[in-house]
Amino acid sequence: MSDFVRKINAALEEGKKSILKASDLPSLESAKAAVFGRNGTITLLSKELAILPREEKPSAGKALNDAKKIITTLLNEQYNKITEKIADTDEFLDLSLPGRKWRIGHKHPINIVIDDCVAIFRRMGFIVADGPEIETVFHNFDALNTPPEHPSRDPSDTFYFDDGTLLRTQTSPVQIRVMEKQSPPVRIVAPGRCFRRDTPDATHSANFHQIEGLYVDKGVSMADLKSVLLHFAKELMGPKVDIRLRPHFFPFTEPSVEYDFSCVMCDGKGCRICKNSGWLEISGAGMVNPAVMRNVGYDPEIWNGFAFGMGIERIAMIRYKITDIRLLYENEIRFLEQF
């Protein structure tokens, strides 16, 4: 018997002892690595086999293969014993069983309304624009033709920072930023979060969402504005919904209007929700003020357009018959599961 075969037999006996001694899967894996791992005894002997004299290789190779078969068989037998023992103690993990199905959840009603509004306007050719929530006074007020004495500029209405910036009070600054960078025509919608110093109650919140729209081109009229708003209302609330425009004042539009949806609760007949008027106020709109055009470098003699904006929470409350805006922010699972 050659010295190499003696090494094989010694490695085989050592491997048998460590395998039979293993009482759990981690220790069995360690025993296997000690034999077949990168620096395992059998692995190193396989490398030595390559440099043996030619006349010793046949017997040495046979002895090495026999040792591999014996150890492999012993590993499988010991694995079966250990797993059977684990199964008997109810600790066995059956990897063939399907995993737990976690509930994925669904969109928040505010996100649902935003996505639906954006989809409707996209089909009318509008593209989505975005802007920062921390704004400059110029973009939030000055460029929108808001006079210095306007109450919306007051610190009691707006959140200011020490450096003179502020939390945007509307999504209209996005319109200014887009027009500063883009030549007409422009057709955008800008959904986003806004902030005002409001006392929270059933219909007001200091943090809310708006979606703003802007269309600038040649020959744009109030008739275009009304057709867009009417189509939007019918797509969002159903074919029976109508709209009306009422004269109003906004510094960034001229003429300005407020627009209403016919009440979806009573089909315009009058109820407690619409205060028996048959109409639900949505938000404001109008033709872009020429002063705003000049502030962004557009020539109002060539270009004109309309802008509109609406509160997402307001639409969600009407659409889903929600009576208190605070319900949208409390993260009450039983409430949100309804949507």
C-alpha positions in Angstrom: 0.0 0.0 0.0 1.4 3.3 -1.1 1.8 6.4 1.2 -0.8 8.2 -0.9 -3.4 5.5 -0.4 -2.7 5.6 3.3 -3.4 9.3 3.3 -6.7 8.6 1.5 -7.7 6.0 4.2 -6.8 8.4 7.0 -8.8 11.2 5.4 -11.8 8.8 4.9 -11.7 7.8 8.6 -11.5 11.4 9.8 -14.3 12.4 7.5 -16.5 9.5 8.7 -16.0 10.5 12.4 -16.9 14.2 11.8 -20.0 13.3 9.7 -21.3 10.8 12.2 -20.6 13.3 15.0 -22.7 16.0 13.4 -26.1 16.5 15.2 -27.6 19.3 13.2 -27.5 20.8 9.7 -24.9 23.5 10.4 -22.4 21.0 11.9 -23.1 18.6 9.0 -22.3 21.4 6.6 -19.1 22.1 8.4 -18.1 18.4 8.2 -18.8 18.4 4.5 -16.7 21.5 4.0 -13.8 19.9 5.9 -13.8 17.1 3.3 -15.0 18.6 0.1 -14.4 22.3 0.7 -11.7 24.4 -1.1 -9.2 23.3 1.5 -10.9 20.0 2.4 -8.9 16.8 2.8 -10.3 15.0 -0.3 -10.0 18.2 -2.4 -6.3 18.5 -1.5 -5.6 14.9 -2.2 -7.3 15.3 -5.6 -4.7 17.9 -6.4 -1.8 15.7 -5.2 -3.1 12.9 -7.5 -2.1 14.9 -10.5 1.6 14.9 -9.6 1.9 11.2 -8.6 4.1 8.9 -10.7 2.2 7.4 -13.6 2.4 3.8 -12.2 0.8 4.8 -8.9 -2.1 6.8 -10.4 -4.5 3.9 -11.3 -4.6 2.4 -7.8 -4.5 5.8 -6.1 -7.3 7.2 -8.3 -9.6 4.2 -7.6 -9.0 4.5 -3.9 -9.8 8.3 -4.0 -13.0 7.7 -6.0 -14.1 5.0 -3.6 -13.5 7.3 -0.6 -15.6 10.1 -2.3 -18.5 7.7 -2.8 -18.4 6.5 0.8 -18.3 10.0 2.2 -21.1 11.2 -0.2 -23.3 8.3 0.8 -22.6 8.9 4.5 -23.4 12.6 4.2 -26.8 11.8 2.6 -27.7 9.3 5.3 -26.8 11.7 8.1 -28.7 14.5 6.4 -31.9 12.3 6.3 -31.5 11.4 9.9 -31.1 15.0 11.0 -34.1 16.2 9.0 -36.3 13.4 10.2 -35.4 14.3 13.7 -36.3 17.9 13.1 -39.6 17.0 11.5 -40.5 14.9 14.6 -40.1 17.9 16.8 -42.2 20.3 14.5 -39.1 22.4 13.8 -38.6 21.4 10.2 -39.0 24.2 7.6 -40.7 22.8 4.5 -39.3 25.0 1.7 -41.9 23.5 -0.7 -44.8 25.2 1.0 -46.1 28.5 -0.5 -45.0 31.6 1.3 -47.2 34.0 3.3 -49.2 36.4 1.0 -48.8 39.9 2.4 -51.5 42.4 1.6 -50.1 44.9 -0.9 -52.7 47.6 -0.1 -54.0 50.2 -2.5 -53.8 53.9 -3.3 -54.9 56.7 -1.0 -58.0 58.5 -2.2 -56.0 61.7 -2.7 -53.6 59.8 -5.0 -56.6 58.2 -6.8 -58.1 61.6 -7.6 -54.7 63.0 -8.7 -54.1 60.1 -11.0 -57.6 60.3 -12.5 -57.4 64.0 -13.0 -54.0 63.8 -14.7 -55.2 61.0 -16.9 -58.1 63.1 -18.1 -56.0 66.1 -18.9 -53.4 63.9 -20.6 -56.0 62.7 -23.0 -56.7 66.4 -23.8 -53.0 67.0 -24.7 -51.7 68.4 -21.4 -48.4 67.3 -20.0 -47.5 67.0 -16.3 -45.1 69.6 -14.8 -43.6 69.8 -11.4 -41.9 72.4 -9.2 -40.3 72.9 -5.7 -42.5 73.1 -2.6 -40.1 75.7 -1.1 -40.6 78.7 -3.4 -39.3 82.3 -3.8 -41.6 85.3 -3.2 -41.1 86.2 -6.9 -42.5 82.9 -8.2 -45.2 82.5 -5.6 -46.5 86.2 -5.6 -44.7 88.8 -7.7 -44.7 87.0 -11.1 -48.4 86.1 -10.5 -49.3 89.8 -10.3 -50.1 89.6 -6.6 -50.0 93.1 -5.2 -47.8 93.8 -2.1 -50.8 94.5 0.1 -52.6 91.3 -0.9 -53.7 89.4 2.3 -52.2 86.1 1.0 -48.7 87.6 1.4 -49.3 88.2 5.1 -47.3 85.9 7.5 -50.6 85.0 9.1 -51.5 83.3 5.8 -48.2 82.0 4.5 -45.3 80.0 6.0 -42.1 82.0 5.6 -38.5 81.0 6.2 -35.8 83.2 7.7 -34.0 83.4 4.3 -37.1 84.9 2.7 -38.3 81.8 0.9 -41.7 80.2 1.7 -43.8 77.1 1.4 -45.8 77.5 -1.8 -49.4 78.5 -1.2 -50.5 77.2 -4.6 -49.2 75.2 -7.5 -49.3 78.3 -9.8 -45.6 79.0 -9.3 -45.0 75.9 -11.5 -46.7 77.8 -14.4 -44.2 80.6 -13.9 -41.2 78.3 -13.9 -42.4 76.5 -17.0 -43.1 79.7 -18.9 -39.7 81.1 -17.9 -38.0 78.1 -19.6 -40.3 77.3 -22.5 -41.5 79.2 -25.4 -45.2 79.1 -26.4 -47.3 77.1 -27.0 -47.6 75.7 -23.5 -50.1 73.1 -22.2 -49.4 71.7 -18.7 -51.1 70.5 -15.6 -49.3 70.7 -12.2 -50.5 68.5 -9.4 -48.8 69.0 -6.0 -48.9 69.8 -2.4 -49.5 73.3 -1.0 -49.3 75.0 2.4 -51.3 77.8 4.1 -51.7 78.9 7.7 -55.3 77.6 8.0 -56.9 76.4 11.2 -57.7 72.7 10.6 -61.4 72.0 10.6 -63.9 69.9 8.6 -63.1 71.7 5.3 -59.7 73.3 5.9 -56.1 72.0 6.4 -52.7 73.7 6.5 -51.4 71.0 4.1 -53.5 70.3 1.0 -53.2 69.4 -2.7 -54.0 71.3 -5.9 -53.9 70.6 -9.6 -53.2 73.6 -11.7 -53.7 73.9 -15.5 -52.2 76.3 -18.0 -52.8 76.7 -21.8 -51.0 79.4 -23.7 -51.2 79.7 -27.5 -52.6 82.1 -30.1 -56.3 82.8 -30.2 -57.2 81.0 -26.9 -60.6 82.1 -25.5 -62.9 81.7 -22.6 -64.9 79.2 -24.7 -61.8 77.0 -24.8 -61.5 77.2 -21.1 -65.2 76.3 -20.5 -65.0 73.3 -23.0 -62.0 71.9 -21.2 -63.6 72.3 -17.7 -66.9 70.8 -18.9 -65.2 67.8 -20.5 -63.1 67.3 -17.3 -66.2 67.4 -15.1 -68.1 64.9 -17.2 -65.1 62.5 -17.4 -64.4 62.7 -13.6 -67.9 62.8 -12.2 -70.1 61.3 -14.9 -72.0 62.4 -18.0 -74.8 64.0 -16.1 -72.6 66.6 -14.4 -72.7 70.2 -15.7 -70.6 73.3 -14.8 -71.2 77.0 -14.4 -68.8 79.9 -14.4 -69.3 82.9 -12.0 -67.5 86.2 -12.2 -64.7 86.6 -9.7 -61.3 88.3 -9.1 -57.8 86.7 -9.1 -54.7 88.9 -9.6 -53.2 86.4 -12.1 -56.2 86.1 -14.4 -58.4 88.6 -16.2 -61.3 88.1 -16.6 -61.5 85.7 -13.7 -64.2 83.2 -12.8 -65.1 80.6 -10.2 -66.5 77.4 -11.5 -68.9 75.0 -9.9 -70.0 71.4 -10.6 -73.7 70.6 -10.5 -74.2 68.7 -7.2 -73.5 65.0 -7.7 -75.4 64.2 -4.4 -78.8 65.4 -5.7 -78.2 65.8 -9.5 -78.6 69.5 -9.1 -82.0 69.5 -7.4 -80.8 70.9 -4.2 -79.7 69.2 -0.9 -78.0 69.8 2.4 -74.5 69.3 0.8 -75.0 71.9 -1.8 -77.0 74.1 0.6 -80.0 73.7 -1.7 -78.3 75.6 -4.5 -77.8 72.6 -6.8 -74.1 73.5 -7.3 -70.8 72.7 -5.6 -67.9 75.2 -5.7 -64.7 73.7 -7.1 -62.2 76.4 -7.7 -61.0 79.4 -9.8 -60.0 80.0 -13.4 -59.7 82.7 -16.0 -57.6 84.1 -18.9 -54.0 84.7 -18.0 -53.4 88.3 -17.0 -51.3 90.2 -19.5 -49.1 91.3 -16.7 -48.2 87.7 -15.9 -47.3 87.2 -19.5 -44.9 90.1 -19.5 -43.4 88.9 -16.2 -42.2 85.7 -17.9 -41.2 87.4 -21.2 -44.3 86.5 -23.3 -45.7 89.2 -25.6 -49.5 89.5 -24.6 -50.1 91.0 -28.0 -49.2 87.7 -29.6 -50.0 85.1 -27.0 -52.9 84.6 -24.6 -54.2 81.7 -22.6 -56.2 80.4 -19.7 -55.3 78.9 -16.3 -57.4 77.0 -13.8 -56.8 75.4 -10.5 -58.7 73.1 -8.1 -58.3 71.5 -4.7 -57.8 67.7 -4.8 -59.2 67.2 -1.3 -62.3 69.1 -2.4 -62.9 66.9 -5.3 -62.2 63.7 -3.3 -64.7 64.8 -0.6 -67.4 65.4 -3.3 -66.6 62.3 -5.2 -66.6 59.9 -2.2 -69.1 61.8 -0.1 -66.6 62.6 2.7 -67.8 65.1 5.2 -64.5 65.9 7.1 -61.2 66.6 5.3 -59.3 65.5 8.4 -60.3 61.9 7.6 -58.0 62.0 4.6 -54.9 62.6 6.8 -55.6 60.4 9.9 -54.4 57.1 8.2 -57.3 55.2 9.7 -57.2 51.8 7.9 -60.9 51.1 8.3 -61.6 54.4 6.5 -59.0 54.1 3.7 -60.1 50.4 3.0 -63.3 51.8 1.5 -61.5 53.2 -1.5 
